[in-house]
Amino acid sequence: MENLFGTYECKIDAKGRLLLPSLLKKQLAPFLGDGFILKRSIFEECLELYTMAEWRTVTDELREKSRFKRKNMTFFRRFTAGVKPIDLDGTGRMLIAKDLVSFSGIQKEVVLTVTVGNIIEIWDKKRYEDVINDPDVDFGDLAEEVMGDLD
């Protein structure tokens, strides 16, 4: 499966509809028939859009965990809180549920950015810029810590 890529700016309308940028829609073309999953992010106040194939991979990993451990069930419940199946309409728009708009603080301007693999983060533009430009994060140090042991 090919990885998606890119960062895109777009707008959400008053009804919560988001028109995907054409370049991203072209990348998503192979996945359109299966639909998508939209959920809250774990670490940030943004949303994550999964291709159905990527969602199956994640849920397959979850199924390997015991349902008879309280900690696992608490995680499963929180991980899937607010999960919504999503289809694009004929014009390439998706409807973002009000609870997810509220969680993510999305106003009008939105940033879509592909993280790892086939997961697209959906951000309120100001929140995204605040996170990306956080002066307390030294990206060089972070890169060294995360990627520095690849030799």
C-alpha positions as CSV (number, residue, x, y, z in Angstrom):
1,M,0.0,0.0,0.0
2,E,1.3,3.4,-0.9
3,N,1.8,6.0,1.8
4,L,-0.1,9.2,1.6
5,F,1.8,12.5,1.9
6,G,1.4,16.3,2.2
7,T,0.0,19.1,4.2
8,Y,-3.0,21.0,3.0
9,E,-5.0,24.0,4.1
10,C,-8.8,24.2,3.5
11,K,-12.0,25.4,5.1
12,I,-14.9,23.8,6.9
13,D,-18.4,25.2,6.4
14,A,-21.0,26.1,9.0
15,K,-22.6,22.6,8.7
16,G,-19.3,20.9,9.5
17,R,-18.5,19.8,5.9
18,L,-14.9,19.7,4.8
19,L,-14.0,19.7,1.1
20,L,-10.8,17.6,0.6
21,P,-8.2,19.3,-1.6
22,S,-7.9,17.8,-5.0
23,L,-4.3,16.6,-4.6
24,L,-5.3,14.7,-1.4
25,K,-8.4,13.4,-3.0
26,K,-6.4,11.9,-5.9
27,Q,-4.2,10.1,-3.4
28,L,-7.2,8.8,-1.6
29,A,-8.9,7.5,-4.8
30,P,-8.0,3.8,-4.2
31,F,-9.6,4.0,-0.7
32,L,-12.8,5.8,-1.5
33,G,-14.9,2.7,-2.0
34,D,-14.1,1.4,1.5
35,G,-14.8,4.6,3.4
36,F,-12.8,6.0,6.3
37,I,-12.8,6.2,10.1
38,L,-12.6,9.5,11.9
39,K,-11.6,9.7,15.5
40,R,-10.1,11.8,18.3
41,S,-6.3,11.9,18.4
42,I,-4.7,10.4,21.5
43,F,-2.0,13.1,22.2
44,E,-3.3,16.3,20.6
45,E,-6.6,18.1,20.2
46,C,-7.0,17.2,16.6
47,L,-8.7,14.5,14.6
48,E,-7.3,11.4,12.8
49,L,-8.7,10.2,9.5
50,Y,-7.9,6.5,8.8
51,T,-8.3,4.7,5.6
52,M,-10.3,1.6,6.3
53,A,-7.2,-0.6,5.6
54,E,-5.2,1.3,8.1
55,W,-8.0,1.1,10.7
56,R,-8.2,-2.7,10.2
57,T,-4.5,-2.9,10.9
58,V,-4.9,-0.9,14.1
59,T,-7.9,-2.9,15.3
60,D,-6.2,-6.2,14.4
61,E,-3.4,-5.2,16.9
62,L,-6.1,-4.3,19.5
63,R,-7.7,-7.7,19.1
64,E,-4.5,-9.3,20.2
65,K,-4.8,-7.7,23.6
66,S,-6.8,-9.5,26.4
67,R,-10.3,-8.1,27.0
68,F,-10.0,-9.5,30.5
69,K,-7.6,-6.8,31.7
70,R,-9.2,-3.7,33.1
71,K,-6.4,-1.5,31.8
72,N,-6.8,-2.8,28.2
73,M,-10.6,-2.2,28.3
74,T,-10.1,1.3,29.6
75,F,-7.7,2.0,26.7
76,F,-10.0,0.4,24.1
77,R,-12.9,2.5,25.3
78,R,-11.0,5.7,25.3
79,F,-9.2,4.9,22.0
80,T,-12.5,4.4,20.2
81,A,-14.4,7.3,21.9
82,G,-16.1,9.3,19.2
83,V,-15.1,7.0,16.4
84,K,-17.2,7.8,13.3
85,P,-17.4,6.0,9.9
86,I,-17.0,8.5,7.1
87,D,-17.8,8.5,3.4
88,L,-17.1,11.3,1.0
89,D,-20.0,12.7,-0.9
90,G,-20.0,13.1,-4.7
91,T,-18.0,16.4,-4.5
92,G,-15.4,15.0,-2.1
93,R,-16.8,16.5,1.1
94,M,-16.9,14.8,4.4
95,L,-19.2,15.7,7.3
96,I,-17.4,16.1,10.6
97,A,-19.7,15.4,13.6
98,K,-20.3,18.2,16.0
99,D,-18.7,16.4,18.9
100,L,-15.5,15.9,17.0
101,V,-15.5,19.6,15.8
102,S,-15.9,20.6,19.4
103,F,-13.1,18.2,20.7
104,S,-10.7,19.5,18.1
105,G,-11.6,23.2,18.4
106,I,-11.9,23.4,14.6
107,Q,-13.2,26.8,13.5
108,K,-13.2,27.7,9.9
109,E,-9.6,27.3,8.7
110,V,-8.3,23.7,8.7
111,V,-5.0,22.0,8.2
112,L,-4.8,18.4,6.9
113,T,-1.5,16.7,7.4
114,V,-0.4,13.2,6.8
115,T,1.5,11.7,9.6
116,V,2.9,8.2,9.3
117,G,1.5,5.8,6.8
118,N,-2.1,6.4,5.9
119,I,-3.4,8.5,8.8
120,I,-4.4,12.1,8.1
121,E,-4.5,14.6,11.0
122,I,-7.2,17.3,10.8
123,W,-6.4,20.4,12.8
124,D,-7.8,23.8,13.5
125,K,-5.2,25.9,11.6
126,K,-4.3,28.1,14.7
127,R,-3.8,25.0,16.9
128,Y,-1.7,23.3,14.3
129,E,0.6,26.4,13.9
130,D,0.9,26.7,17.7
131,V,2.0,23.0,18.0
132,I,4.4,23.1,15.0
133,N,5.9,26.4,16.2
134,D,6.1,25.6,19.9
135,P,9.2,27.4,21.2
136,D,9.6,24.8,24.0
137,V,10.3,22.0,21.5
138,D,13.8,21.9,20.0
139,F,13.2,20.0,16.9
140,G,16.9,19.1,16.4
141,D,17.0,17.5,19.9
142,L,13.7,15.7,19.2
143,A,15.0,14.4,15.9
144,E,18.2,13.1,17.5
145,E,16.3,11.5,20.3
146,V,13.7,9.8,18.1
147,M,15.8,9.0,15.0
148,G,19.4,9.1,16.3
149,D,19.8,5.4,16.9
150,L,19.2,4.3,13.4
151,D,22.9,3.5,12.8
